[in-house]
Amino acid sequence: MKKPMQSNTTLIIVVVVLALHFLVGIGWLLYKMAGPKKPDKDS
């Protein structure tokens, strides 16, 4: 028997959300590592 189309659509949505979450996380880490440095206070 053929699986209903709803199952495939749900799976695709879950995979896309996970992939976007992964990419955003990597982008955030790169931004934090290569972003502007906070000035050091010399006291």
C-alpha positions in Angstrom: 0.0 0.0 0.0 1.1 3.5 -0.7 1.8 5.8 2.3 -0.4 8.9 2.6 1.1 12.2 1.3 0.7 13.9 4.7 3.4 11.7 6.2 5.9 12.8 3.5 5.0 16.5 3.9 5.4 16.3 7.7 8.8 14.6 7.4 10.0 17.2 4.9 8.9 20.1 7.2 10.7 18.5 10.1 13.9 18.0 8.1 13.8 21.6 6.8 13.3 23.0 10.3 16.2 21.0 11.7 18.5 22.0 8.8 17.6 25.7 9.2 18.2 25.4 13.0 21.6 23.8 12.4 22.6 26.5 9.9 21.4 29.4 12.1 23.4 27.8 15.0 26.6 27.7 12.9 26.1 31.2 11.7 25.6 32.5 15.3 28.7 30.7 16.4 30.8 32.2 13.5 29.4 35.6 14.3 30.3 35.3 18.0 33.8 34.1 17.2 34.6 36.6 14.4 32.4 39.5 15.5 33.5 42.8 16.9 35.8 42.5 20.0 34.8 44.1 23.2 37.3 46.7 24.3 39.5 45.7 27.2 39.5 48.0 30.2 43.0 48.9 31.3 42.9 49.8 35.0 
